[in-house]
Amino acid sequence: MLARLAKSTKDVALPAVGNIGLAGESYAYHEEFFARGGGRYQIPTRRSLQNGANLKAADYIRARWKLDLIRRTIDDAFSDFDLVVLPTRRRTPRTIDSAIKREESDKLRNPELENTGQFNVYGIPAISVPCGFTSGGLPVGLMIAGPRFSEGRVLALANAYERATEWHKRKPPLRPDTPVPALAATEDRE
């Protein structure tokens, strides 16, 4: 489908992001909310924020240098192509129940890496559009991204894809009697 919407297609690779290590920045952003209601955060997020609280300023500065370098050089990766297209997630989505069980577990797990994170690190425009459903009826996304200041091209391809397909018109089978998982109990301090 995409080959019909683009002038040409080819396989490409963008520079690896690696572990930039800006947990301290995430902690600084969430610090006030985390102090008032840390129990509202999913266990892996809590761990990450707690680790960020313990970082040294020098660690943050070195991580920031890495981030700045990646952001200064990412546009060079787009010298032979305009946009990249890839799945939004590396795995099919989980049901709500299985996602909650996974997040509430104290068992240390590798983070579920999405394909979205590196584009946040790169600081470039990206969008996810519906592109299908799993055999179990869960939605699947297609991500389109481009170099800095290419929002028009990214949005144009996303629009063309949605016009050429019907995926964005399909809805999951939700009804008023669809069970909704209970919210986790939290302790709020005033």
C-alpha positions in Angstrom: 0.0 0.0 0.0 2.7 2.5 1.0 4.7 1.8 -2.2 1.7 3.2 -4.2 1.6 6.3 -2.1 5.3 7.2 -2.2 7.7 7.9 -5.1 9.9 5.0 -4.0 10.6 2.8 -0.9 13.7 1.2 0.5 15.0 -0.3 3.8 16.9 2.1 5.9 18.3 2.3 9.4 18.5 5.3 11.7 21.3 5.8 14.3 20.9 3.8 17.5 19.8 5.8 20.5 21.1 3.5 23.2 20.6 4.5 26.8 20.7 8.2 27.0 20.0 8.2 30.7 17.8 11.2 31.3 16.0 9.7 34.3 17.0 12.7 36.4 15.1 14.9 34.0 12.0 12.7 34.2 12.3 12.7 37.9 12.5 16.5 38.0 9.4 16.8 35.9 7.4 14.3 38.1 8.9 15.1 41.4 6.0 17.0 42.9 3.4 14.6 41.7 5.5 11.6 42.6 6.0 12.9 46.2 2.2 13.3 46.6 1.1 10.1 44.9 3.9 7.7 44.0 1.4 4.8 44.2 -0.4 6.1 41.2 2.6 5.3 39.0 3.1 1.9 37.4 5.8 -0.1 39.2 8.4 0.2 36.3 7.8 3.9 36.1 8.2 4.2 39.9 11.5 2.4 39.8 12.7 4.6 37.0 11.7 7.8 38.8 13.3 6.6 42.0 16.6 5.9 40.1 16.4 9.4 38.6 16.2 10.9 42.0 19.6 9.5 42.9 21.5 10.6 39.8 24.5 13.0 40.1 24.5 16.3 38.1 27.6 15.0 36.2 25.6 12.0 35.0 22.8 14.3 33.8 25.3 16.6 31.9 26.9 13.6 30.1 23.5 12.3 29.1 22.5 15.7 27.9 25.6 15.9 25.7 24.7 12.6 24.1 21.2 13.8 23.5 22.4 17.0 21.9 24.8 15.1 19.6 22.0 12.8 18.5 19.7 15.6 17.8 22.3 17.6 15.9 23.1 14.7 13.6 19.7 12.9 13.1 18.9 15.0 10.1 22.0 13.7 8.3 20.4 10.2 8.4 17.6 11.5 6.2 20.0 12.5 3.3 18.8 9.7 0.9 15.2 9.5 2.0 12.4 11.7 3.2 10.5 9.7 5.7 10.6 6.5 7.7 7.7 4.1 8.2 7.6 1.4 10.8 5.3 -0.4 13.3 4.3 1.8 16.3 4.9 -1.2 18.6 7.5 -3.9 18.4 4.9 -6.4 19.7 1.2 -6.8 19.4 -0.8 -5.0 22.1 -1.8 -6.7 25.4 -5.3 -6.9 26.7 -6.0 -4.4 29.5 -6.1 -7.3 32.1 -2.7 -8.7 31.0 -1.2 -5.2 30.9 -2.4 -4.5 34.5 -1.0 -7.8 35.7 2.3 -7.1 34.1 2.6 -3.6 35.6 1.4 -4.6 39.1 4.0 -7.4 39.3 7.0 -6.8 41.5 9.0 -9.0 39.2 11.8 -7.1 37.5 11.2 -7.1 33.7 12.8 -5.6 30.7 10.8 -2.6 29.6 8.5 -3.1 26.7 10.2 -1.0 24.1 8.0 0.8 21.6 9.3 2.2 18.4 8.1 5.7 19.6 10.8 6.3 22.3 13.7 6.9 19.9 11.7 9.5 18.0 11.2 11.4 21.3 14.9 11.2 21.8 15.6 12.4 18.2 13.2 15.3 18.7 11.7 14.8 15.2 8.1 14.8 14.1 6.3 11.4 14.1 2.7 10.2 14.0 1.0 6.9 14.5 -2.1 6.0 12.4 -4.2 2.8 12.5 -3.1 0.1 10.1 -4.9 -3.0 11.2 -6.0 -5.3 14.0 -4.5 -8.4 15.5 -6.4 -11.7 15.3 -7.8 -10.9 18.7 -9.2 -7.6 17.6 -6.6 -5.3 19.2 -5.5 -2.3 17.1 -2.1 -2.1 15.4 -0.4 1.2 14.5 1.8 2.4 11.7 4.3 5.2 12.6 5.6 7.7 10.1 8.5 10.0 11.0 10.7 12.5 9.3 13.6 14.9 10.0 13.2 18.2 11.8 10.7 20.6 10.2 9.1 17.9 8.0 5.8 18.0 9.8 4.0 18.7 6.5 5.4 15.6 4.7 4.8 13.4 7.8 1.2 14.6 8.0 0.7 14.4 4.2 1.7 10.7 4.1 -0.4 9.9 7.1 -3.4 11.6 5.5 -2.8 9.8 2.2 -2.6 6.5 4.0 -5.8 7.1 5.9 -7.6 8.1 2.7 -6.4 4.9 1.0 -7.4 2.6 3.8 -10.4 2.1 6.1 -8.5 1.2 9.3 -9.2 4.5 11.0 -12.9 3.9 10.7 -12.9 0.6 12.5 -13.6 0.5 16.2 -12.9 -2.2 18.8 -16.0 -4.1 19.9 -16.9 -2.0 23.0 -20.3 -2.1 24.6 -21.8 -0.6 27.7 -21.5 -3.9 29.5 -17.8 -4.3 28.5 -15.9 -5.0 31.8 -13.6 -2.3 32.9 -10.7 -3.2 35.3 -10.8 -1.6 38.7 -8.4 1.3 39.3 -5.6 0.7 41.7 -6.1 2.0 45.2 -3.9 4.9 46.0 -3.2 6.9 49.2 -3.5 10.6 48.6 -1.9 13.0 51.0 -3.2 16.5 51.3 
